[in-house]
Amino acid sequence: MSSVAFAEAARSLGAATRRLGFDAPAFRSPPRRPGIGRTIRRRSDGSCIVSVRIADRPLAATIADMIDGIIVANTPVANTPARNTPPHAASIVELRDHLWAAASHLLAGEASDAGAIDLTHRLAA
């Protein structure tokens, strides 16, 4: 996944998260700790930063880490102020389903890109 694709995924997933009334965390790459695929830092104000390693990983794994980061960021933790209460009874399960639906265009793009590369290879042979 390129950094441009990562930024696009962060924008898409953040917008989908906010549409349901949840808080979208900030995203960055790579995590500060080497060898770790994803880290989540909570700030004292209750906001979160989700750091995801994008180098040498499948797109689906990176998207899954981003979605899981959003879920964790919106799960209350003891002694942490609640940032936002969703305006309706959207559950974390609904949020997860909504995020995967929002990510489908990103994953479909990868599949069509792979098919185009494969077709080009076949035509050259």
Secondary structure as UniProt FT lines:
FT   HELIX           3..19
FT   TURN            20..21
FT   STRAND          26..28
FT   TURN            34..35
FT   STRAND          38..42
FT   TURN            44..45
FT   STRAND          48..52
FT   TURN            55..56
FT   HELIX           59..73
FT   TURN            78..79
FT   HELIX           92..124
//
